C-alpha cells in the first residue's frame, strides 16, 4: 500500500507566528489518521494545506501524487473538486435545497451526468443512514443528521482524501456517537484515506493512527 499523503519539512508562518514548523509526515492510502493537540498547535493549518486551501512557505506537499505546493490555481481547484472531500465543524448545507440535492453538488461540479447523480447521492445517504431523509430540507434535520449529510456530500464523488475538522464539535453525545459509527464504517470499508482533526478522545480512538501536534510540530505519531 503506497502513500496518499507526504509532507516534507513544511513550514507556514502567519504574521510572524510559526503555525507549522518543519512538519514531515506520511499517510498511507486508505489509512484513518486522527490529528490531536491543544488549540493553536497547527492542526487546522495542516488541514488547510492538505486541502489546497493554503500553501506552505517552504517544504513539499504531495497528495495522491499531486505536488500541492507547486500547483497552480486551476490545478488546485480541480484537486478540490475531484479528489478531495471536506467535512467542517459547521454543516454548510444550502437551506433551499433538499438533502439529496445538497449531496449531489460535488457531482454537479465534477461534471457527472445528471442521470448518475441521484443514484450516487442516494447511495451516499444510505451509507450514513439518511436515505429516508433524502427529500427533506436541512432545517428539518437534527444537527447530527445534518453533519451526517455533510459526510455523505464529502464522500459522494469518491475522493482520494477525506478531511474532517472537529466533526463532532457541535454535536451532543448521542449524535456524536452516531457520527463516530459512520466514520468507523467508512474506515472499515476502506472507502478513502481519512484525516480527522479532533479534540475528542473517542473519535481519536477510532483511528488506526494518531498524530499529536504541539507548537507547530508533530510531537509523536
Secondary structure, 3 states (H helix, E strand, C coil): CCEEEEEEEEEEEECCEEEEEEEEEEEECCCEEEEECCCCCCHHHHHHHHCCCCCCCEEEEEECCEECCCCCHHHHHHHHHHCEEEECCCCCCCCCCEHHHHHHHHHHHCCCCHHHHHHHHHHHHHHCCCHHHCCCEHHHCCHHHHHHHHHHHHHCCCCCEEEEECCCCCCCHHHHHHHHHHHHHHHHCCCCEEEEECCCHHHHHHCCEEEEEECCEEEEC
